[in-house]
């Protein structure tokens, strides 16, 4: 059954969020960022482009919570 978007609870809506993350230099860094995001939202999908520092996250959680989780791992987040 397809529900109109206004009837879907906000916590069930995934949002695509893009972050600029500075300081990721290796696979371990990518894992640390992914695990930090998934600690906030276990169902989050995380895509990382280490060369550009772009981290894309499909999540139901607020941007501020995701950014804080990444920053707590020691990375600068914008």
Secondary structure by P-SEA (a helix, b strand, c coil): ccccccccccccbbbbbbbbccccccaaaaaaaaaaaaaacccbbbbbcccccbbbbbccccaaaaaaaaaaaccccc
